[in-house]
C-alpha cells in the first residue's frame, strides 16, 4: 500500500479490506488489552463518578462500557476513556509519550453507526485511529514547548475514526480534525505527575472532543486547519502514512502503573531473589531518568497517587514480588509503607538522554548486614523488542476481567480473537453492563 501526502485523503480513502493480516492481529491484541483494563477499572472510585456524571449530564440512549445506564455518544466516549484511564495498565507509544487506544476504542463504540460495521472494518478503523493519533502526538511534541497530556492528540485520532464512520467528505473531515485539535485538552502532563488526581492523562476529554468534533463538522461547524497535520514542519511525521505502521510500535504494560516507573520495577524484581527477606533492606536506591524521578509520592492515599508513585511501585515489587491491581488499591499495608519510605531516587545523565525513545532504570539495595546488591540497567517489558507474549496478554486480560465478567470473560475473548470473521455487533453486545 502506498501513501498519499494528504492525511485527509489517506483517512478517507484507505481501503480497510486490504490491510495486512498482521495489522489485524495486532489490533486484536490492543483491543483485548483495552477491554481487560476497562473491566478491571470498574471498581475504582473514578468509574462510579464517571458513570453518574455522563448519565445525568450527557443524556442519550447509547449503552455505557461495562456500566449501567445510557448516555449520548459524547458521554459514552467520555465515560469509556475515563474508565480505561482509571487503571494505568493500557497500551502506549514511546515517541508520542502517551496513549492512543484509551480514547480510540471508546470513541469507536460510542456512535450508533458502529453496530453496522463488520468486525474486520471495526478493526480497520481502530488501526486507522492508532496511525493518526500516534502521529498527532509525535507532531505535537515536536512543535510545542510544553508536555501535553494524551487527550491533546488522541482527540484527532477519535475525530478521524468518527468522521470516517459518519461518511464525512474531505472538507468536513478536515474541519473535524481542526476542531479536535483546537478543542482538545492541552493540559499539563507534568502537573498531574507532580500532583496526581483523577484528571489522569486527559483522555476522557480527548475522546469526548473527538466525537464532538466529528458531529460538529457533520453539522457544518468549521474548524480547519489542523496544524499538527498540515504545517510544513511536521510534514515528515505524516509522509509515511500507509508505509510505517505505528500500531506495531505500541507497548503493552505488565503492571497497572505509569510506564516511567516500570523499568525500576523490573530492576527490583531482578534483585529480589538475591535477598532473604525484604525487611533486611535498609535503603533502596533507584537510578533512572528525570521524568521517572518526578513520580515522587511515597505514601499514596488514592489509587491515582499509587499509579503515579515510583516508591510505592518499587515497594510492592520488592515486598510482594509482583505489582497487580490490588497493589494500587490496598494502600495501608504497613510493610509496604515502610519499604516505600526507604526509596531514594537519583537521575542518570545517560538515562535522561535516552528518553523518550527509551526508558531505563537500575536499582541498588543496601542490606542490613552491610552488603549492597545492584542490578543491571533495565527497561520495562512489553516494548516491540521485548514484547509480552500472547499468553501473557491473555493472562493479564483474564486477571483484570474475570472478577467483573466471570464466564463472560472467555466468550468475549473468543469474540475479540475472531472479530475479523464476525459482525462488530457481536463485540458490542458484550461491552454493556455485565
C-alpha positions in Angstrom: 0.0 0.0 0.0 1.4 3.4 -0.9 0.6 6.6 0.9 -0.9 9.9 -0.1 0.8 13.1 1.0 -2.6 14.3 2.3 -3.6 12.8 5.7 -7.2 13.7 5.0 -7.1 11.7 1.7 -5.5 8.8 3.5 -8.0 8.8 6.3 -11.0 8.9 3.9 -9.8 6.5 1.2 -7.6 3.8 2.8 -9.2 0.5 1.8 -9.7 -1.3 5.1 -10.2 -4.6 3.3 -6.6 -4.6 2.1 -4.9 -4.1 5.4 -2.2 -6.6 6.2 -3.4 -9.5 8.4 -0.5 -8.8 10.8 -2.1 -5.4 11.5 -5.5 -7.1 12.3 -3.7 -9.4 14.7 -2.0 -6.5 16.5 -5.3 -4.6 16.6 -6.9 -7.6 18.3 -4.1 -7.6 20.9 -4.7 -3.9 21.5 -8.5 -4.4 21.7 -8.2 -7.3 24.1 -5.9 -5.3 26.4 -8.1 -2.3 26.4 -11.2 -4.3 27.2 -9.5 -6.1 30.0 -8.3 -2.8 31.5 -11.7 -1.3 31.2 -13.3 -4.3 33.1 -10.6 -4.1 35.7 -11.2 -0.4 36.3 -14.9 -0.7 37.0 -14.2 -1.0 40.8 -12.4 2.3 41.0 -14.0 5.4 42.6 -13.4 7.3 39.3 -15.5 4.7 37.4 -18.5 5.4 39.6 -18.2 9.2 39.4 -17.8 8.9 35.6 -21.0 6.8 35.2 -23.1 9.2 37.4 -21.8 12.2 35.5 -22.4 11.1 32.0 -25.9 9.6 32.7 -27.0 12.9 34.3 -25.2 15.4 32.1 -25.0 13.7 28.7 -28.5 12.3 28.1 -28.9 9.7 25.3 -29.7 6.1 24.6 -26.2 4.6 23.9 -25.0 1.9 26.3 -22.0 2.6 28.5 -18.9 0.5 28.6 -19.3 -2.2 31.4 -21.7 0.1 33.3 -25.4 0.5 33.9 -27.2 3.5 32.3 -27.3 5.2 29.0 -25.8 8.3 27.6 -25.1 10.2 24.4 -22.2 9.4 22.0 -20.1 12.1 23.6 -21.0 10.7 27.1 -20.1 7.2 26.1 -16.8 8.3 24.8 -16.0 10.4 27.9 -17.0 7.6 30.3 -15.2 4.9 28.4 -11.9 6.7 28.2 -12.2 7.9 31.8 -12.8 4.3 32.7 -9.8 2.8 30.9 -7.6 5.7 32.1 -8.6 5.0 35.7 -6.4 1.9 35.7 -3.0 2.8 34.2 -2.4 -0.5 32.5 -3.3 0.3 28.9 -1.1 0.4 25.8 1.1 3.4 24.7 3.8 4.6 22.4 7.2 6.0 23.4 7.6 8.8 20.8 4.0 10.0 21.4 4.8 9.9 25.1 1.3 8.7 25.8 -1.7 6.6 24.9 -3.9 6.3 21.8 -6.1 3.3 22.3 -7.6 4.5 25.6 -9.6 7.1 23.6 -10.0 5.3 20.3 -11.8 2.2 21.5 -14.5 4.1 23.5 -14.8 6.6 20.6 -15.4 3.9 18.1 -18.1 2.2 20.1 -19.8 5.5 21.0 -21.5 6.1 17.7 -24.6 4.0 16.7 -23.2 3.6 13.2 -20.6 1.2 14.7 -23.2 -1.6 15.0 -23.4 -1.8 11.2 -19.7 -2.5 10.8 -18.2 -5.8 10.0 -15.7 -7.0 12.6 -12.9 -6.5 10.0 -13.9 -2.9 9.4 -14.1 -2.3 13.1 -10.5 -3.4 13.5 -9.6 -1.4 10.4 -10.9 1.8 11.9 -9.1 1.1 15.1 -5.9 0.6 13.1 -6.5 3.9 11.2 -7.1 5.7 14.5 -3.8 4.5 16.0 -1.9 5.8 13.0 -3.5 9.2 13.1 -3.4 9.6 16.9 0.2 8.5 17.3 1.5 10.8 14.6 -0.6 13.6 16.0 1.2 13.1 19.3 4.6 13.0 17.8 3.9 16.1 15.8 2.5 18.0 18.9 5.5 17.1 21.0 7.8 18.3 18.1 6.1 21.7 17.9 5.1 22.6 21.4 7.4 23.6 24.2 5.0 22.1 26.8 4.4 18.5 27.5 0.6 18.0 26.9 -1.5 15.0 28.0 -2.6 12.3 25.6 -6.0 13.9 25.2 -4.5 16.8 23.3 -3.7 14.5 20.4 -5.7 11.3 20.7 -8.7 13.5 20.1 -7.6 13.8 16.5 -7.5 10.0 16.1 -11.0 9.8 17.5 -12.2 12.5 15.2 -10.7 10.7 12.2 -12.3 7.4 13.1 -15.7 9.0 13.8 -15.6 11.1 10.7 -14.8 8.1 8.5 -17.6 6.2 10.3 -20.1 9.1 9.6 -19.0 9.3 6.0 -17.8 12.9 6.1 -16.4 14.3 2.9 -12.9 15.7 2.6 -13.8 19.2 3.6 -15.8 18.2 6.7 -13.2 15.7 7.7 -10.6 18.5 7.6 -12.8 20.6 9.8 -13.4 17.8 12.2 -9.7 17.3 12.7 -9.2 21.1 13.1 -12.0 21.2 15.7 -10.5 18.3 17.6 -7.0 19.9 17.6 -8.4 23.3 18.8 -10.7 22.0 21.5 -8.5 19.1 22.5 -7.4 19.3 26.2 -3.9 20.7 26.0 -3.5 20.0 29.7 -0.2 19.9 31.6 1.1 16.4 31.8 3.8 17.1 34.4 1.3 18.8 36.7 -0.6 15.6 37.0 2.7 13.8 37.6 3.6 16.2 40.4 0.0 16.3 41.8 -1.8 13.0 40.8 -5.6 13.2 40.6 -8.4 11.8 38.6 -7.5 14.2 35.8 -5.0 11.5 34.7 -3.9 11.8 31.1 -6.7 13.9 29.7 -8.0 11.0 27.5 -11.6 11.2 28.7 -11.8 14.7 27.4 -9.9 13.7 24.3 -12.4 11.0 23.4 -15.3 13.3 24.0 -13.7 16.1 22.0 -13.0 13.8 19.0 -16.7 12.6 18.9 -17.9 16.2 19.3 -15.6 17.4 16.6 -16.9 14.9 14.0 -20.5 15.6 14.9 -20.0 19.4 14.7 -18.3 19.1 11.4 -21.1 16.9 10.1 -23.5 19.8 11.1 -21.4 22.3 9.2 -19.3 23.7 12.0 -15.9 24.9 10.7 -12.6 24.4 12.3 -9.8 23.7 9.8 -6.9 23.5 9.6 -5.4 21.0 12.0 -1.8 22.4 12.1 -0.4 19.3 13.7 -1.3 17.6 10.4 -0.7 20.3 7.8 2.1 22.5 9.0 5.3 22.2 6.9 7.5 21.5 9.9 5.5 18.2 10.7 5.3 17.0 7.1 7.8 14.3 7.7 5.7 12.9 10.5 2.8 12.2 8.1 4.8 11.4 4.9 4.9 7.6 5.6 1.2 7.0 6.3 0.5 3.6 5.0 4.2 2.6 5.0 5.3 2.7 8.6 2.7 1.3 10.9 2.9 2.8 14.4 0.3 0.2 15.6 3.3 -2.3 15.6 5.2 0.2 17.8 2.8 0.3 20.7 3.9 -1.1 24.0 1.8 -3.2 26.4 2.1 -2.8 30.2 2.8 -5.7 32.5 1.8 -3.6 35.5 -1.0 -1.0 36.2 1.2 1.9 37.0 2.9 4.7 35.0 5.2 3.4 32.3 8.0 5.5 33.7 8.0 3.5 37.0 8.2 0.1 35.3 11.9 0.0 34.5 12.6 0.4 38.2 10.1 -2.3 39.0 11.9 -4.7 36.6 15.2 -3.8 38.2 13.9 -4.6 41.7 12.3 -7.9 40.6 15.7 -8.9 39.1 17.3 -8.4 42.5 14.5 -9.8 44.7 15.8 -13.4 44.7 19.3 -12.2 45.9 17.9 -11.2 49.3 16.5 -13.4 52.1 13.8 -11.0 53.4 12.7 -7.6 52.1 12.8 -6.4 55.8 16.5 -6.7 55.6 16.7 -3.9 53.0 17.7 -0.7 54.8 17.8 1.6 51.7 16.5 1.3 48.1 18.3 3.4 45.5 16.7 3.8 42.1 18.7 5.4 39.4 16.5 6.5 36.5 15.6 9.4 34.2 14.2 12.8 35.2 10.6 12.2 34.4 10.5 9.0 36.4 12.1 10.8 39.4 9.1 13.1 39.4 6.9 10.2 40.4 7.7 11.2 43.9 4.7 10.3 46.2 5.9 8.0 48.9 2.7 7.0 50.8 -0.2 7.3 48.3 -3.6 7.9 49.7 -5.5 7.2 46.5 -5.2 4.9 43.5 -4.3 7.8 41.3 -1.3 8.7 43.6 -0.3 5.0 43.7 -0.3 4.7 39.9 2.0 7.7 39.7 4.3 6.7 42.5 7.7 5.2 41.8 8.4 4.5 45.6 5.1 2.6 46.0 5.6 0.6 42.8 9.1 -0.4 43.9 7.9 -1.2 47.4 5.2 -3.5 46.1 7.6 -5.3 43.7 10.1 -5.8 46.5 7.7 -6.7 49.2 5.3 -8.9 47.3 7.2 -9.9 44.2 4.5 -8.5 41.9 2.6 -5.4 41.1 -1.1 -6.1 40.4 -4.4 -4.2 40.6 -4.7 -4.9 44.3 -1.4 -3.2 44.9 -2.7 0.1 43.8 -5.9 -0.1 45.9 -4.7 -1.7 49.1 -2.6 1.2 50.3 -2.5 0.6 54.1 -0.1 -2.4 54.2 2.5 -1.3 56.9 5.3 -3.4 55.4 4.9 -1.7 52.0 4.7 1.7 53.5 7.9 1.0 55.4 9.7 -0.1 52.2 8.4 2.9 50.3 10.0 5.2 52.9 13.4 3.7 52.2 13.3 4.5 48.5 15.8 7.2 47.2 15.6 8.3 43.6 18.5 9.6 41.5 18.9 10.7 37.9 21.5 9.4 35.5 22.5 11.7 32.6 22.7 8.8 30.2 19.2 7.7 31.0 17.9 11.2 30.6 19.5 11.3 27.1 17.6 8.2 26.0 14.1 9.5 26.9 11.5 9.3 25.4 12.5 6.6 22.9 14.0 4.5 25.7 13.2 4.4 29.4 15.9 2.9 31.8 16.4 2.3 35.5 18.8 0.5 37.7 18.4 -0.5 41.4 20.8 -0.7 44.3 19.7 -2.4 47.6 21.6 -1.7 50.8 21.1 -4.6 53.2 21.2 -4.5 57.0 24.3 -6.8 57.1 26.3 -4.2 55.1 26.0 -5.9 51.7 25.0 -3.9 48.6 23.4 -5.6 45.6 22.9 -3.8 42.3 21.0 -4.6 39.2 22.0 -4.0 35.6 20.1 -1.3 33.8 16.6 -2.4 32.9 13.8 -1.5 30.6 10.1 -2.2 31.1 8.8 -5.3 29.4 6.2 -5.1 26.7 8.0 -3.0 24.1 8.2 -4.2 20.5 11.7 -5.5 21.0 10.8 -7.3 24.4 7.1 -8.0 23.9 4.6 -9.6 26.3 3.7 -12.9 24.7 0.1 -13.7 23.6 -0.1 -15.9 26.7 1.0 -13.1 29.0 -1.6 -10.7 27.4 -4.3 -13.3 27.8 -3.4 -13.9 31.4 -3.4 -10.2 32.1 -6.8 -9.9 30.4 -8.3 -12.7 32.5 -6.8 -11.4 35.7 -8.5 -8.0 35.1 -11.8 -9.1 33.6 -12.7 -12.3 35.4 -13.7 -10.6 38.7 -16.3 -8.5 36.8 -17.4 -10.7 33.9 -17.0 -14.3 35.2 -17.8 -16.8 32.5 -18.5 -14.0 30.0 -14.7 -13.3 30.0 -14.0 -16.4 27.9 -16.8 -15.6 25.5 -15.6 -12.1 25.0 -12.0 -13.3 24.5 -13.2 -15.6 21.7 -15.2 -12.9 20.0 -12.2 -10.5 20.0 -9.8 -13.1 18.7 -12.1 -14.0 15.8 -13.5 -10.5 15.2 -12.4 -10.2 11.6 -14.8 -13.2 10.9 -17.8 -11.7 12.7 -20.1 -8.6 12.7 -19.0 -5.9 15.1 -22.4 -6.2 16.7 -21.1 -9.5 18.3 -18.5 -7.5 20.2 -20.7 -4.5 21.0 -23.3 -6.8 22.6 -20.7 -7.9 25.1 -19.5 -4.5 26.2 -22.5 -3.2 28.1 -23.4 -3.6 31.7 -22.5 -7.1 33.0 
